Structures are given as structure tokens and as C-alpha cells.
Amino acid sequence: MATATATAMPVPAEDKIDKRKLVAFLAMVFGMFMAILDIQVVSASLPQIQAGLGASGDEIPWVQTAYLVAEVVMIPLSGFLSRAFSTRWTFAVSCAGFTFMSFMCGTATNINEMIIYRALQGFIGGGMIPTVFAAAFTIFPRSKQAIVSPMIGLVATLAPTIGPTVGGILTDAISWHWLFFINVVPGVIVTLMTFAMVDFDEPDLSLLSNFDWTGLISMAVFLGGLEYALEEGPGHDWFAETPVLVMSVLAAIGAVVFFARVLLARQPIVDLYAFKDGNFATGSLLSFVLGVGLYGLTYLFPVYLAGVRGYDSRMIGETMFVTGLCMFFTAPIAGNLTRFVDPRLMIAGGFIGFAAGTWIMTGITHDWDFYEILLPQILRGVSLMICMVPISNIALGTLPPARIKNASGLFNLMRNLGGAVGLAIINTALNKRQDLHLSRLGEAVNWSRDNVLQTYENMKAGFVAFGAAADQMTVSRLVGLMRREALVMAFSDVFLLLTLLFGLLSLSIFMLKKPQMAGGGGGGGH
């Protein structure tokens, strides 16, 4: 009788998923998807935006830089805001502001307007991303994290991956204005749903009485200056460029003041003590490296396809869509694996997959096309999801609910900083190695060598119809081929560097202690 009674018992209330909360959460996830997608969706269409706004080559990168600098300041600040004003108001205002500024970006008539609107879009919208991560680990029971974690992991990694695809299609089919207008209707819907359905917690306005303005300003200078230096440094020979040097110095000063305020302020703008938790510190470090793989490879493949293969934005998007499909189908598998497999093995396997994909790419040549990069793209897509889900669980899944909001901002900040640092290193290495290989190729193309002369004569034969200009055109063609091959060899070097990074990190995973997942449910955010 006892056995029968026990069998008939309903599922404990703390293990159930509230349908209203789930619908509200899904609306928030879609808002986060828009915010992350908006970074990469624009990057694929910068030439069209430049032409439409009449911007110079030096001005147009600020369409991206302004967004990223502003967003990186809001991400850690969002933890304080959601505690002070509640998840409902923080997310709803963030989504509404992001939607309005998206509309304004689409109506911009010059580059100055676009830069201002993009900065405001990134700053206001940046609050959505960590708020969703925090909600996932506070409103749902621990027993359901295998369902929820893949959901947010998929969005956080899929959005930047398919960004070039969406951007290329929209720009070719309609115009670049729709890169921004497409956010308006979904943004309004998500904002209204958030106002109507999100009631996860209550505001604590008493936190505002001790708001640390010095900490906020110093954090903005520190993170904004750092992001600017990482974005602009590789293309301007780093400290040889005055603006990069000035922003780096300001970032250093801001960092000193910020960390002093974190230790001394009565109510610090960001609570760094979350890093005292071993799981969170480890998960944040892994998130940093994951950012290198996520944003670095999302950058490298399009640069190769455009610079070497001559693909336009639509062709690049169609070629890279394979990664997005792999991530979509791997997400539920990764979620189920977290129930049975040691998360350390999953993370190690993910980074080994990264390393295998980048190792294959070290053999790259100028004629590699869709099928040659197919397997590396598959490995990248699968590895991202295999890594992302356990990393999120390790970092946030065992923290007390009261600390998750602040920790979520720091966790997402680490991923973004990892992407920024990774891109800076990749760009610098790409430029330096291309210069080196070009110099060596220049030394090898010696006119005393018979094969060089033979190649020159064969190429010149194709320009005979141009008469006296044939020699100049042949030399120009030869130099172009040398630059192309130098760039391809530089790509190979960068992929080798990434292979070593991911391979070494996969080995270090075995030094970690197996995380003990806390029991109990969520909902502790009230």
C-alpha cells in the first residue's frame, strides 16, 4: 500500500514549470536574441550602410564600435538595475529602448546620427542579455535546468553565428534600413508581454539611496576605453595611434578607480565577490575563452570568404548557415547530456571539437570553398553547444538566487570581453603574419630564378593586347597574387594559434573539481 501511494504521488510543486513564467521567459529570450543578433547582422552590411550614409572608411567602423562600447558598460550594470527596479521593469525598459533606437537607426540620414543611435541602442538594449540568464537560474527548478540551459545557450551562440546570413539576405532583398526596422514589431510585442506577464521578483528601491556614481563613471571609462582599444588597436598599430593610446590610459585609470570603489563603496555598482565561488570563477574563465571561439571564428570565416574568395554578404551568409543548423540540432542533445555526463568531459569534448575544426583549417588554400570548410563549420557548431550549456551550469547553476542577478552580468561580460580580446589578437596576428609572409614571398620572387621569369612571361601573354601597359599590368597582377597567398598563409597561422589555445584548454579541464549541483527549485529571486 505504501508503495502504491508513493507511486501515485504527484510531481513535487518545486519541480513543476509554471506555464505563465515559461511563456514570459520565452518572450525575454526572444528579446535577448534580437539584442545579440543586432551585433553581427550589421557587420555583414557595413559597405551598404557606408554608401547609404555617405560615410568615410574611417567613420563606418563606429557603427559597430559605438554599439559594443555602450553595451559592454550596461551588461555588468544590469545586475544592480534588476535588483533595484525588478526584472520586469529592467527588461521591459531595456527592450522598449532597444526597439525605439532600432527604429531611429533605420531612419538615420548621416553617420553622426547613426553612431549616436547605435550607442544608445547598445547601452539600453545591453540590459536584456544578462537579465535573461539570471531569470533562467532563479525562476526554474534545478531539475529543469537541462531544458532551460540549452535554450539560452542556443540563443546566445546562434544569434551571432547566423547574423551574417540574416544581414546579407535582408540587405540584398530589401535594403540596409531593414536590418533595424525588423526589430520594431517583435520588440513592441516582447515589451508588452514583459509588462503583462513578468512578475518574478519585486523592486528594492532602497538600493538607490547608496548608488555609487563614482563607481558607475569609472566602470564606464574602464570598460568603454578597453573595448575601444581592443576594437581599434589592431587596425591602427595599437599605441602608435593617439586615440588608442589615450583610451588605453583612460581605461587603466578607470580600472584603478573602479576596483577601489568595488572594495570601499558601501553599495558597489558591481559585486565582484561572486568570483570567490570556485565554480563561478572557473565558468567565467571558460566563458571568456568561449567568447574567443564564438566571435573569433564568426569573424575569420567571412573575412576569408570575402577577401580571398570574393563572396558577397549573401553568399557568405548562405555558406556559414551550416554552423547555425548544427547548433540548433545539437542544443537538445547537449541539454540531455548534462543529466548523465560529467560537465568537465562535455567542456573538454567541446574544446577538442573546436581544436579539430581549426586544425583542419590550417591546411587552407585560396581555392577552399563550401565543401572544404563544411566539416570545420560542423565541428564549430556542435562544439559551441556542447561547451555553452555545461559552462553556464557550472558558473550560475549552483549560486544562491540572491547572487545570480549580479553574477549573470559578470558572466556575460566575460564572454563579450573574451570575444573582444580574441578579435584583437586575431586581427593583430593576421596583419603581422600577412606582412611577414608577403616579405618572404617578395624575397622568393627573384628575377634571377627561371620559374619566376617563366611565370611572368606566361602572365604577360594575357595582357599583350594592352601594348605598353602590359608590363605594369603583369607586375600588378603578380603583386596581387602574392598578397592573396600571404593572406591565406596568415589565416593558416591564426587557425594554428587557435588550435593550440583550444587544445591546451581542453587538457586543463581535467584539473577542475567536479561541480556539485545544488538541489531545490528556483524562484528565489523574490
C-alpha positions as CSV (number, residue, x, y, z in Angstrom):
1,M,0.0,0.0,0.0
2,A,2.8,2.3,0.9
3,T,4.5,1.7,-2.5
4,A,1.2,2.3,-4.4
5,T,0.7,5.5,-2.5
6,A,4.2,6.7,-3.2
7,T,3.8,5.9,-6.9
8,A,0.6,7.8,-7.1
9,M,2.1,11.0,-5.6
10,P,2.1,14.0,-7.9
11,V,5.3,15.7,-9.1
12,P,6.5,18.0,-6.3
13,A,5.4,21.6,-6.8
14,E,9.0,22.8,-6.8
15,D,9.8,20.6,-9.8
16,K,7.0,21.9,-11.9
17,I,7.4,24.6,-14.5
18,D,4.9,27.4,-14.2
19,K,3.4,27.9,-17.7
20,R,2.9,31.6,-17.3
21,K,6.5,32.0,-16.2
22,L,7.6,29.9,-19.2
23,V,5.8,32.0,-21.7
24,A,7.1,35.2,-20.1
25,F,10.6,33.7,-20.1
26,L,10.4,32.7,-23.8
27,A,9.4,36.3,-24.7
28,M,12.5,37.5,-22.8
29,V,14.7,35.0,-24.6
30,F,13.4,36.3,-28.0
31,G,14.3,39.9,-26.8
32,M,17.8,38.7,-26.0
33,F,18.0,37.1,-29.4
34,M,17.3,40.4,-31.1
35,A,19.9,42.2,-29.0
36,I,22.7,39.7,-29.7
37,L,21.7,39.3,-33.4
38,D,22.0,43.0,-33.9
39,I,25.7,43.0,-33.5
40,Q,26.6,40.6,-36.3
41,V,23.6,41.3,-38.6
42,V,25.0,44.8,-39.2
43,S,28.6,43.7,-39.6
44,A,27.8,41.9,-42.9
45,S,26.3,45.0,-44.4
46,L,28.7,47.8,-43.4
47,P,29.7,48.7,-47.0
48,Q,26.0,49.2,-47.9
49,I,25.4,51.3,-44.8
50,Q,28.6,53.3,-45.6
51,A,27.3,54.1,-49.1
52,G,23.8,54.9,-47.9
53,L,25.1,57.4,-45.3
54,G,28.0,58.8,-47.3
55,A,30.4,57.8,-44.6
56,S,34.2,57.5,-44.9
57,G,36.2,54.4,-44.4
58,D,37.4,55.7,-41.0
59,E,33.9,56.5,-39.8
60,I,31.9,53.4,-40.7
61,P,33.5,51.1,-38.2
62,W,32.0,53.3,-35.5
63,V,28.6,51.8,-36.4
64,Q,29.8,48.7,-34.7
65,T,32.3,50.1,-32.1
66,A,29.7,52.5,-30.7
67,Y,27.2,49.7,-30.1
68,L,29.8,47.4,-28.5
69,V,31.4,50.0,-26.2
70,A,28.0,51.1,-24.9
71,E,26.7,47.5,-24.5
72,V,29.8,46.4,-22.5
73,V,29.1,49.1,-19.9
74,M,25.4,48.1,-19.4
75,I,26.0,44.4,-19.1
76,P,27.5,44.4,-15.6
77,L,25.3,47.3,-14.6
78,S,22.2,45.3,-15.3
79,G,22.6,43.2,-12.2
80,F,22.2,46.3,-9.9
81,L,19.3,47.7,-12.0
82,S,17.3,44.4,-11.9
83,R,17.7,44.3,-8.1
84,A,16.7,47.9,-7.7
85,F,13.8,48.1,-10.2
86,S,13.0,44.3,-10.6
87,T,13.4,42.0,-13.6
88,R,10.1,43.2,-15.1
89,W,10.9,46.9,-15.3
90,T,14.6,46.5,-16.2
91,F,13.9,44.1,-19.1
92,A,10.8,46.0,-20.4
93,V,12.5,49.4,-20.4
94,S,15.6,47.8,-21.9
95,C,13.6,46.1,-24.7
96,A,11.5,49.3,-25.3
97,G,14.5,51.5,-25.6
98,F,16.3,49.0,-27.9
99,T,13.2,48.8,-30.1
100,F,12.9,52.6,-30.3
101,M,16.6,53.1,-31.1
102,S,16.4,50.4,-33.7
103,F,13.7,52.4,-35.5
104,M,15.8,55.6,-35.2
105,C,18.9,53.7,-36.6
106,G,16.8,52.8,-39.7
107,T,15.8,56.5,-40.2
108,A,19.4,57.8,-39.8
109,T,20.4,60.1,-42.6
110,N,24.1,60.6,-41.8
111,I,26.9,58.9,-40.0
112,N,26.8,61.1,-36.9
113,E,23.1,60.2,-36.3
114,M,23.8,56.5,-36.8
115,I,26.7,56.5,-34.3
116,I,24.6,58.2,-31.6
117,Y,21.6,55.9,-32.2
118,R,23.7,52.8,-32.2
119,A,25.4,53.8,-28.9
120,L,22.0,54.3,-27.3
121,Q,20.7,51.1,-28.8
122,G,23.7,49.1,-27.4
123,F,23.6,50.7,-24.0
124,I,19.8,50.4,-23.4
125,G,19.5,47.0,-25.0
126,G,22.5,45.6,-23.2
127,G,20.4,45.0,-20.1
128,M,18.4,42.3,-21.8
129,I,21.1,39.7,-22.1
130,P,22.3,39.1,-18.5
131,T,18.7,39.6,-17.2
132,V,17.6,36.5,-19.2
133,F,20.5,34.4,-17.9
134,A,19.6,35.5,-14.3
135,A,15.9,34.7,-14.8
136,A,16.7,31.2,-16.2
137,F,18.6,30.2,-13.0
138,T,16.1,31.8,-10.5
139,I,12.6,31.1,-11.7
140,F,13.0,27.5,-12.8
141,P,13.8,24.5,-10.5
142,R,17.2,23.0,-10.7
143,S,15.7,19.7,-12.0
144,K,14.6,21.6,-15.2
145,Q,17.9,23.3,-16.0
146,A,18.6,20.6,-18.6
147,I,15.7,22.1,-20.6
148,V,16.3,25.8,-19.9
149,S,20.1,26.0,-20.2
150,P,20.2,24.7,-23.8
151,M,17.6,27.3,-24.7
152,I,19.5,30.3,-23.6
153,G,22.8,28.7,-24.7
154,L,21.4,28.3,-28.2
155,V,20.2,31.9,-28.4
156,A,23.5,33.3,-27.0
157,T,25.6,31.4,-29.6
158,L,23.2,31.0,-32.5
159,A,22.4,34.8,-32.8
160,P,25.9,36.0,-33.6
161,T,26.5,32.9,-35.8
162,I,23.6,33.5,-38.2
163,G,23.9,37.3,-38.1
164,P,25.8,37.5,-41.3
165,T,23.2,35.3,-43.0
166,V,20.3,37.4,-41.9
167,G,22.1,40.6,-42.6
168,G,23.1,39.6,-46.1
169,I,19.6,38.4,-47.1
170,L,17.9,41.5,-45.7
171,T,20.3,43.9,-47.4
172,D,20.2,42.2,-50.8
173,A,16.4,41.6,-50.7
174,I,15.2,45.0,-49.4
175,S,17.8,47.5,-48.0
176,W,20.1,48.0,-45.1
177,H,17.4,50.0,-43.3
178,W,15.6,46.8,-42.6
179,L,18.4,45.5,-40.5
180,F,17.0,47.8,-37.9
181,F,13.3,48.1,-38.8
182,I,12.9,44.3,-38.5
183,N,13.3,44.7,-34.7
184,V,10.4,47.1,-34.3
185,V,7.3,44.8,-34.3
186,P,8.9,41.9,-32.4
187,G,10.3,44.5,-29.9
188,V,6.9,46.0,-29.2
189,I,5.4,42.6,-28.7
190,V,8.2,41.4,-26.3
191,T,7.9,44.7,-24.3
192,L,4.2,44.4,-23.9
193,M,4.4,40.7,-22.9
194,T,7.1,41.5,-20.4
195,F,5.0,44.2,-18.8
196,A,2.0,42.0,-18.7
197,M,3.5,38.6,-17.6
198,V,6.8,39.0,-15.8
199,D,6.4,39.0,-12.1
200,F,9.5,37.1,-11.0
201,D,10.6,39.5,-8.2
202,E,9.9,42.8,-6.6
203,P,12.0,46.1,-6.8
204,D,14.2,47.2,-3.9
205,L,14.3,51.0,-4.4
206,S,16.3,51.3,-1.1
207,L,19.4,50.3,-3.1
208,L,19.2,53.7,-4.9
209,S,19.9,55.7,-1.7
210,N,23.6,54.5,-1.8
211,F,24.0,54.5,-5.6
212,D,27.8,54.7,-6.4
213,W,28.0,57.3,-9.2
214,T,31.8,57.3,-9.0
215,G,31.8,53.5,-9.5
216,L,29.5,53.8,-12.5
217,I,31.6,56.5,-14.2
218,S,34.9,54.7,-13.5
219,M,33.4,51.4,-14.8
220,A,32.2,53.1,-17.9
221,V,35.6,54.7,-18.6
222,F,37.4,51.4,-17.8
223,L,35.2,49.1,-19.9
224,G,34.5,51.6,-22.6
225,G,38.1,52.5,-23.0
226,L,39.2,48.9,-23.0
227,E,36.6,47.9,-25.6
228,Y,37.6,50.9,-27.8
229,A,41.3,50.0,-27.6
230,L,40.6,46.3,-28.4
231,E,38.3,47.3,-31.4
232,E,40.5,50.0,-32.9
233,G,44.0,48.9,-31.9
234,P,44.7,46.1,-34.4
235,G,43.9,48.3,-37.4
236,H,45.9,51.4,-36.2
237,D,49.1,49.8,-35.0
238,W,48.0,50.0,-31.4
239,F,49.7,52.7,-29.3
240,A,51.2,54.3,-32.4
241,E,47.7,55.8,-32.9
242,T,47.0,58.7,-30.4
243,P,43.3,57.9,-29.8
244,V,44.1,54.3,-29.0
245,L,46.8,55.3,-26.6
246,V,44.6,57.9,-24.9
247,M,41.7,55.5,-24.5
248,S,44.1,52.8,-23.1
249,V,45.4,55.2,-20.5
250,L,41.9,56.3,-19.6
251,A,40.9,52.6,-19.3
252,A,43.8,52.0,-16.9
253,I,42.9,55.0,-14.7
254,G,39.2,53.9,-14.8
255,A,40.2,50.4,-13.7
256,V,42.1,51.6,-10.7
257,V,39.2,53.8,-9.5
258,F,36.6,51.2,-10.3
259,F,38.3,48.4,-8.3
260,A,38.9,50.7,-5.4
261,R,35.2,51.6,-5.4
262,V,34.3,47.9,-5.5
263,L,36.3,47.3,-2.3
264,L,35.4,50.5,-0.5
265,A,32.0,51.6,-1.6
266,R,29.0,51.0,0.7
267,Q,27.0,49.7,-2.2
268,P,29.3,48.9,-5.1
269,I,27.9,49.1,-8.6
270,V,29.2,45.6,-9.2
271,D,29.8,42.9,-6.6
272,L,33.0,41.1,-7.7
273,Y,32.9,38.8,-4.7
274,A,31.0,36.3,-6.8
275,F,34.4,35.3,-8.1
276,K,35.2,33.9,-4.7
277,D,32.9,31.0,-5.7
278,G,35.2,28.5,-7.4
279,N,32.5,27.2,-9.9
280,F,31.6,30.7,-10.9
281,A,35.2,31.8,-11.4
282,T,36.0,28.7,-13.4
283,G,32.8,29.1,-15.5
284,S,33.6,32.8,-16.2
285,L,37.1,31.9,-17.3
286,L,35.7,29.3,-19.7
287,S,33.1,31.7,-20.9
288,F,36.0,34.2,-21.7
289,V,37.7,31.6,-23.9
290,L,34.4,30.5,-25.4
291,G,34.0,34.1,-26.5
292,V,37.2,33.8,-28.5
293,G,35.8,30.8,-30.3
294,L,32.4,32.3,-30.8
295,Y,33.2,35.7,-32.0
296,G,36.7,35.0,-33.4
297,L,35.6,32.2,-35.8
298,T,32.4,34.1,-36.7
299,Y,34.8,36.9,-37.9
300,L,37.5,34.7,-39.6
301,F,35.3,32.7,-42.0
302,P,33.6,35.8,-43.5
303,V,36.9,37.6,-43.9
304,Y,38.4,34.7,-45.8
305,L,35.3,34.2,-47.9
306,A,35.1,37.9,-48.8
307,G,38.8,38.7,-49.0
308,V,40.1,35.6,-50.8
309,R,37.1,34.0,-52.5
310,G,35.3,37.3,-53.3
311,Y,31.9,36.3,-51.8
312,D,29.3,39.0,-51.2
313,S,27.4,39.2,-47.9
314,R,24.6,36.9,-49.1
315,M,26.9,34.2,-50.3
316,I,28.8,34.4,-47.0
317,G,25.6,34.0,-45.0
318,E,24.5,31.0,-47.0
319,T,27.9,29.3,-46.7
320,M,28.0,29.9,-42.9
321,F,24.4,28.8,-42.2
322,V,25.7,25.2,-41.7
323,T,27.0,26.2,-38.3
324,G,23.7,27.6,-37.2
325,L,21.9,24.4,-38.2
326,C,24.3,22.2,-36.3
327,M,23.9,24.4,-33.2
328,F,20.1,24.1,-33.5
329,F,20.1,20.4,-33.6
330,T,22.8,19.9,-31.0
331,A,21.1,22.1,-28.3
332,P,18.6,19.5,-27.1
333,I,21.3,16.8,-27.2
334,A,23.6,18.9,-25.1
335,G,20.8,19.5,-22.6
336,N,20.1,15.8,-22.1
337,L,23.8,15.0,-21.8
338,T,24.1,17.3,-18.8
339,R,21.9,14.9,-16.9
340,F,24.3,11.9,-17.4
341,V,27.7,13.2,-18.4
342,D,30.3,14.9,-16.2
343,P,30.3,18.5,-17.3
344,R,34.0,18.6,-17.3
345,L,34.0,15.9,-20.0
346,M,31.5,17.8,-22.1
347,I,33.5,21.0,-21.9
348,A,36.7,19.1,-22.8
349,G,35.0,17.4,-25.7
350,G,33.7,20.8,-26.9
351,F,37.1,22.4,-26.9
352,I,38.6,19.4,-28.6
353,G,36.0,19.8,-31.3
354,F,37.0,23.4,-31.6
355,A,40.6,22.4,-31.9
356,A,39.9,19.7,-34.5
357,G,38.0,22.2,-36.7
358,T,40.7,24.9,-36.5
359,W,43.4,22.2,-37.1
360,I,41.7,21.2,-40.4
361,M,41.6,24.9,-41.4
362,T,45.4,25.1,-41.0
363,G,45.6,23.4,-44.5
364,I,43.6,26.3,-46.1
365,T,44.4,27.3,-49.6
366,H,43.0,30.1,-51.8
367,D,40.5,27.8,-53.6
368,W,38.8,26.3,-50.5
369,D,35.1,26.6,-50.9
370,F,31.9,25.4,-49.2
371,Y,32.8,21.7,-49.1
372,E,36.3,22.2,-47.8
373,I,35.1,24.3,-44.8
374,L,32.0,22.2,-44.2
375,L,33.5,19.8,-41.6
376,P,35.2,22.7,-39.7
377,Q,31.8,24.5,-39.6
378,I,30.0,21.4,-38.3
379,L,32.6,20.9,-35.6
380,R,32.3,24.5,-34.6
381,G,28.5,24.4,-34.4
382,V,28.4,21.2,-32.4
383,S,31.3,22.2,-30.1
384,L,29.7,25.6,-29.2
385,M,26.6,24.0,-27.8
386,I,28.5,21.1,-26.1
387,C,30.5,23.8,-24.3
388,M,28.0,26.5,-23.7
389,V,25.4,24.5,-21.7
390,P,27.7,23.0,-19.0
391,I,29.7,26.2,-18.8
392,S,26.5,28.2,-17.9
393,N,25.5,25.5,-15.4
394,I,28.9,25.5,-13.7
395,A,29.0,29.3,-13.5
396,L,25.4,30.1,-12.5
397,G,23.7,26.9,-11.6
398,T,25.0,26.5,-8.1
399,L,24.9,30.1,-6.9
400,P,22.4,31.3,-4.3
401,P,19.4,33.0,-6.0
402,A,20.2,36.3,-4.3
403,R,23.6,36.5,-6.1
404,I,22.6,35.3,-9.6
405,K,21.5,38.7,-11.0
406,N,24.8,40.3,-10.3
407,A,26.8,37.2,-11.3
408,S,24.9,36.9,-14.6
409,G,26.1,40.3,-15.7
410,L,29.7,39.4,-14.9
411,F,29.4,36.0,-16.6
412,N,28.1,37.6,-19.9
413,L,30.7,40.4,-19.6
414,M,33.5,37.8,-19.6
415,R,32.2,36.2,-22.8
416,N,32.0,39.6,-24.5
417,L,35.4,40.6,-23.3
418,G,36.8,37.2,-24.5
419,G,35.4,38.0,-27.9
420,A,36.9,41.5,-27.9
421,V,40.3,40.3,-26.7
422,G,40.2,37.3,-29.1
423,L,39.3,39.6,-32.1
424,A,42.1,42.0,-31.2
425,I,44.7,39.2,-31.0
426,I,43.4,37.6,-34.2
427,N,43.4,40.8,-36.2
428,T,46.9,41.7,-34.9
429,A,48.2,38.2,-35.7
430,L,46.6,38.3,-39.1
431,N,48.1,41.6,-40.0
432,K,51.6,40.8,-38.7
433,R,51.7,37.3,-40.3
434,Q,50.5,38.6,-43.6
435,D,53.3,41.3,-43.6
436,L,55.8,38.6,-42.8
437,H,54.7,36.2,-45.5
438,L,54.5,39.0,-48.0
439,S,58.1,39.9,-47.2
440,R,59.2,36.3,-47.6
441,L,57.3,35.9,-50.8
442,G,58.9,39.1,-52.1
443,E,62.3,37.6,-51.4
444,A,61.4,34.4,-53.1
445,V,60.1,36.1,-56.3
446,N,63.7,36.7,-57.6
447,W,64.1,37.7,-61.2
448,S,67.2,35.5,-61.4
449,R,65.1,32.4,-61.0
450,D,63.9,30.7,-64.2
451,N,60.5,29.7,-62.8
452,V,59.7,33.3,-61.8
453,L,60.6,34.6,-65.2
454,Q,58.5,31.9,-66.9
455,T,55.5,32.7,-64.7
456,Y,56.0,36.4,-65.5
457,E,56.1,35.8,-69.3
458,N,53.0,33.5,-69.1
459,M,51.0,36.1,-67.2
460,K,52.2,38.9,-69.5
461,A,50.9,37.0,-72.5
462,G,47.4,37.6,-71.3
463,F,48.0,41.4,-71.4
464,V,49.6,41.7,-74.8
465,A,46.6,43.4,-76.2
466,F,47.2,46.4,-73.9
467,G,50.5,47.2,-75.5
468,A,53.0,49.3,-73.4
469,A,50.8,48.8,-70.3
470,A,51.3,45.0,-70.4
471,D,54.4,45.1,-68.2
472,Q,52.8,47.2,-65.5
473,M,49.6,45.2,-65.5
474,T,51.6,41.9,-65.2
475,V,53.5,43.2,-62.2
476,S,50.3,44.5,-60.6
477,R,48.7,41.0,-61.2
478,L,51.8,39.3,-59.7
479,V,51.8,41.5,-56.6
480,G,48.0,40.8,-56.2
481,L,48.7,37.1,-56.2
482,M,51.5,37.4,-53.7
483,R,49.2,39.4,-51.3
484,R,46.5,36.8,-51.7
485,E,48.8,34.0,-50.9
486,A,50.3,35.9,-48.0
487,L,46.8,36.4,-46.5
488,V,46.0,32.7,-46.9
489,M,49.2,31.7,-45.1
490,A,48.3,34.2,-42.4
491,F,44.9,32.6,-42.0
492,S,46.6,29.2,-41.6
493,D,48.9,30.6,-38.9
494,V,45.9,32.1,-37.0
495,F,44.0,28.8,-37.1
496,L,47.1,27.1,-35.8
497,L,47.2,29.5,-32.9
498,L,43.5,28.9,-32.1
499,T,44.1,25.1,-32.3
500,L,46.8,25.4,-29.6
501,L,44.6,27.6,-27.4
502,F,41.6,25.2,-27.6
503,G,43.7,22.1,-27.3
504,L,45.6,23.3,-24.2
505,L,42.3,24.4,-22.6
506,S,40.7,21.0,-23.1
507,L,43.6,19.5,-21.1
508,S,43.2,21.9,-18.3
509,I,39.6,20.9,-17.8
510,F,40.7,17.7,-16.1
511,M,42.3,19.8,-13.3
512,L,38.9,21.1,-12.3
513,K,36.8,19.7,-9.5
514,K,33.5,18.1,-10.4
515,P,30.8,20.7,-9.6
516,Q,28.2,19.6,-7.2
517,M,24.8,20.8,-8.4
518,A,22.7,22.3,-5.7
519,G,19.2,20.8,-5.2
520,G,16.0,22.6,-4.8
521,G,14.0,24.8,-7.0
522,G,14.2,28.3,-8.4
523,G,12.0,31.1,-7.7
524,G,14.2,32.5,-5.1
525,G,14.5,35.8,-6.7
526,H,11.7,37.5,-4.8
